[in-house]
Amino acid sequence: MKPNNISKSAPPGAPERRIFGAKPDRTDRAILGALQRDAGLSNKELARKIRLAPSSCLQRVRRLKSSGVIRGLHADVSPPALGIGLEAIVAVRLTQHLEKEVEAFRHRLRSHPEVINVYHVSGGVDFFVHVAVRDVAHLRTLGIEAFTSHRLVSLVETSIIFDHERSKALPDLLP
């Protein structure tokens, strides 16, 4: 199995990285909104939508990428098209919380291509792990390999996802 490409992101409330120094202005925010709704827009189409010259639009998009505001552009792929028949959220509690041990556990999770998202959380459990598998038998095998066989895991609770809706855009909460 090849590892997935989960990237770590700062939790909500953590200091944001601003390389270009200023908060995104109204035009930057229009660009972000348009790209979140349709990441496949060409620069020309994007510039037309936000009423900006294509050269200025391209310069702004490049700056938003280089500053870390735009972390990537993604395609929304149908899970069955890739053989995914079941998704689940796995809640995991660890017995120890030493930083080195927690990071080793996270690294192990990222080595499984079925792991879509890893959330390190507060509360009664330590992690919520979103997984995508072929079927229940595949989920069982993954559960044993990735979770219950790990020496630090004290609790595993799996919830099968029947349906979900995802917003296509983050809310713009800037004043």
C-alpha positions, -999 to 999 in steps of 0.1 A, spaced: 0 0 0 13 35 -8 9 62 18 -17 88 14 -10 125 10 -25 139 42 -10 173 50 -9 187 84 -28 220 90 -29 242 119 -60 239 141 -87 266 141 -75 294 164 -38 288 158 -18 317 146 -21 319 108 9 321 85 9 354 66 40 357 45 28 388 26 19 405 58 -16 417 52 -50 401 55 -66 392 22 -84 423 8 -118 423 -8 -104 412 -42 -83 384 -27 -114 372 -8 -134 373 -41 -107 351 -57 -107 327 -28 -145 324 -29 -146 318 -66 -118 292 -65 -134 274 -36 -166 270 -56 -148 259 -87 -111 252 -85 -110 244 -122 -116 280 -134 -90 292 -158 -72 325 -149 -92 342 -177 -125 329 -164 -116 338 -128 -105 373 -138 -138 378 -156 -159 366 -126 -142 390 -102 -138 419 -127 -100 421 -127 -74 422 -155 -61 386 -161 -25 397 -154 -35 412 -120 -56 381 -112 -27 358 -120 -4 378 -98 -28 377 -69 -34 340 -72 4 334 -73 8 355 -42 -20 337 -24 -4 304 -32 31 314 -22 19 330 11 2 298 21 -34 312 19 -42 288 -10 -29 255 1 -40 235 -29 -67 231 -55 -87 198 -55 -111 177 -76 -142 164 -59 -141 127 -70 -170 102 -67 -159 76 -41 -175 46 -60 -154 56 -91 -123 46 -70 -139 14 -56 -149 30 -23 -181 15 -10 -179 26 27 -166 55 47 -164 56 85 -152 78 114 -130 60 138 -126 75 173 -94 66 190 -82 71 226 -45 66 234 -30 54 267 -1 79 266 2 114 253 39 119 250 45 141 219 70 116 204 45 87 208 15 107 195 35 118 164 46 82 158 9 72 159 -1 99 135 27 89 111 15 53 112 -20 64 104 -8 85 74 9 53 60 -25 38 53 -40 50 20 -75 44 33 -70 72 59 -85 104 44 -84 128 73 -68 127 108 -82 150 135 -63 153 168 -89 165 192 -97 173 228 -124 156 248 -131 119 255 -110 106 226 -77 118 211 -83 113 174 -111 111 149 -100 93 118 -120 95 85 -114 63 65 -126 51 31 -127 14 23 -142 -11 -2 -166 -28 22 -171 -40 58 -145 -67 56 -119 -41 44 -129 -19 73 -124 -47 98 -89 -55 84 -80 -18 85 -93 -15 121 -70 -43 132 -40 -32 112 -42 5 119 -58 8 153 -64 -22 176 -30 -37 171 -12 -5 182 2 -7 217 -9 29 226 -46 24 216 -69 19 245 -103 25 228 -116 23 192 -152 32 183 -162 31 146 -192 49 132 -202 41 96 -210 72 75 -244 68 58 -243 101 41 -225 134 44 -226 169 29 -196 191 27 -196 229 21 -177 238 -10 -162 269 7 -149 279 41 -169 308 57 -153 342 53 -152 354 89 -128 384 83 -143 417 94 
